[in-house]
Each structure stands twice: as structure tokens, then as C-alpha cells.
Amino acid sequence: MTSLTAIALVVGLGVTLPLYAGMEATIREHLERLARGERVPMIAIGCFTEIQFAAINEGRAAMELHLLEQNEILFMGRHLYASRSKDGYQIDDILKQIMSALCDDAIAHLDTFVSYVQNPNTRDDGYGNQVSDRAVFEMTARKPRAELYSVMPKGDTIKPNKKGRR
């Protein structure tokens, strides 16, 4: 690859993103603790498929950014929970966004400021939208792994209200 400012790579080959066993429940517990105002530790929740990991590192190398040294996805969730709950999303919604964004059809988008994978398939979010979920990663040189920093349901023009579904 040449020096590109943005790269979009198809990284899904019909294999689900391997979250570690029990991670859906663990992520839910993490989010519940954050909702109660508790501090939570950084945890490892899974890894990219070999194809996804190679595609991300190839894109980062093309932009002369440090490569991910370890194929592992970390999660703390503080920013993720704060930003999605501010929009009125509940923990169940946020969990669906995470699981959808980290799917086998995910497309990796990389540039010098942001790296994310996005599910190209839309889903009904229960609020009247068809959304395509995006998982944003922080990939700093001091952390040789990707941290799941946020999720965004792209296309959510109708935000949930704090009193429940419309």
C-alpha cells in the first residue's frame, strides 16, 4: 500500500469476532458497575480474527503508525457508557451495539486520528432507526493492544428518551 490518509478494508470472512467465553455477561457487569458510579479495571474481552488483525496492522503500517503488538481487545467502558447513556441508551442497548459492531462482517476504517470497525449490515435499534454499529478503538503506542473506546449506532436520528422506548 502507498501512503493513504484513510483506508477501508473488508475484514470479515464469515467468522465471528472471537470474544472470550462469558464476555457478554462480563461486559454487562462492567457497564452496571459504571452505572452505579464504581471504578472498573481494564479487562481483556477478546481478539480480532487473524484476517482483521493483519488488515488493521497493514493499514497502520501504510500510514507509518505503530503496529498493534498483541491481538487482544481491551475494555474499560467509562467513556463508552457515559456517551451512550447521555443519549438515553440503556445497558441492554449498549450491549447490543457492542455485539453488533464486533461482528464477522465488520469493515475496518483507519486514518491517523481514528480506527474503528463498523458493521455494514443495519439492524432495528428499537427506537425507529436502522443503524449500523461502529466500534471505535484507541490504539496508542504505550498500549500494544486495541482498547474498545466507544460504540456508535450510526443512523440513530431518533434518540431514545430517558423514560423508555417510544
Solvent accessible surface area in square Angstrom, and as a share of the most:
residue,aa,sasa,rsa
1,M,117,0.52
2,T,102,0.59
3,S,103,0.67
4,L,69,0.34
5,T,118,0.69
6,A,67,0.52
7,I,9,0.05
8,A,67,0.52
9,L,32,0.16
10,V,115,0.66
11,V,3,0.02
12,G,14,0.13
13,L,128,0.64
14,G,62,0.60
15,V,89,0.51
16,T,101,0.59
17,L,14,0.07
18,P,52,0.32
19,L,38,0.19
20,Y,86,0.33
21,A,104,0.81
22,G,53,0.51
23,M,27,0.12
24,E,91,0.41
25,A,69,0.54
26,T,47,0.27
27,I,0,0.00
28,R,82,0.30
29,E,101,0.45
30,H,8,0.04
31,L,0,0.00
32,E,64,0.29
33,R,66,0.24
34,L,19,0.09
35,A,51,0.40
36,R,153,0.56
37,G,66,0.64
38,E,68,0.31
39,R,196,0.71
40,V,9,0.05
41,P,72,0.45
42,M,65,0.29
43,I,36,0.18
44,A,33,0.25
45,I,0,0.00
46,G,0,0.00
47,C,28,0.17
48,F,4,0.02
49,T,20,0.12
50,E,148,0.67
51,I,86,0.44
52,Q,2,0.01
53,F,41,0.17
54,A,60,0.46
55,A,15,0.11
56,I,3,0.02
57,N,21,0.11
58,E,92,0.41
59,G,0,0.00
60,R,12,0.04
61,A,53,0.41
62,A,17,0.13
63,M,20,0.09
64,E,159,0.72
65,L,51,0.25
66,H,60,0.27
67,L,82,0.41
68,L,5,0.02
69,E,135,0.61
70,Q,90,0.40
71,N,46,0.24
72,E,34,0.15
73,I,0,0.00
74,L,12,0.06
75,F,0,0.00
76,M,42,0.19
77,G,4,0.04
78,R,112,0.41
79,H,79,0.35
80,L,0,0.00
81,Y,44,0.17
82,A,57,0.44
83,S,24,0.16
84,R,27,0.10
85,S,27,0.18
86,K,161,0.68
87,D,36,0.19
88,G,2,0.02
89,Y,5,0.02
90,Q,96,0.42
91,I,32,0.16
92,D,68,0.35
93,D,7,0.03
94,I,0,0.00
95,L,4,0.02
96,K,103,0.44
97,Q,1,0.01
98,I,0,0.00
99,M,66,0.29
100,S,17,0.11
101,A,0,0.00
102,L,9,0.05
103,C,23,0.14
104,D,31,0.16
105,D,56,0.29
106,A,1,0.01
107,I,39,0.20
108,A,1,0.01
109,H,51,0.23
110,L,4,0.02
111,D,41,0.21
112,T,75,0.44
113,F,192,0.80
114,V,53,0.31
115,S,7,0.04
116,Y,32,0.12
117,V,3,0.02
118,Q,33,0.14
119,N,14,0.07
120,P,67,0.42
121,N,76,0.39
122,T,81,0.47
123,R,52,0.19
124,D,93,0.48
125,D,11,0.06
126,G,39,0.37
127,Y,12,0.05
128,G,64,0.62
129,N,8,0.04
130,Q,107,0.48
131,V,0,0.00
132,S,15,0.09
133,D,0,0.00
134,R,46,0.17
135,A,0,0.00
136,V,13,0.08
137,F,8,0.03
138,E,49,0.22
139,M,21,0.09
140,T,40,0.23
141,A,80,0.62
142,R,180,0.66
143,K,35,0.15
144,P,38,0.24
145,R,66,0.24
146,A,0,0.00
147,E,16,0.07
148,L,1,0.00
149,Y,84,0.32
150,S,4,0.03
151,V,0,0.00
152,M,57,0.25
153,P,4,0.02
154,K,79,0.34
155,G,44,0.42
156,D,19,0.10
157,T,123,0.71
158,I,66,0.34
159,K,86,0.36
160,P,7,0.05
161,N,62,0.32
162,K,139,0.59
163,K,195,0.83
164,G,29,0.28
165,R,123,0.45
166,R,182,0.66
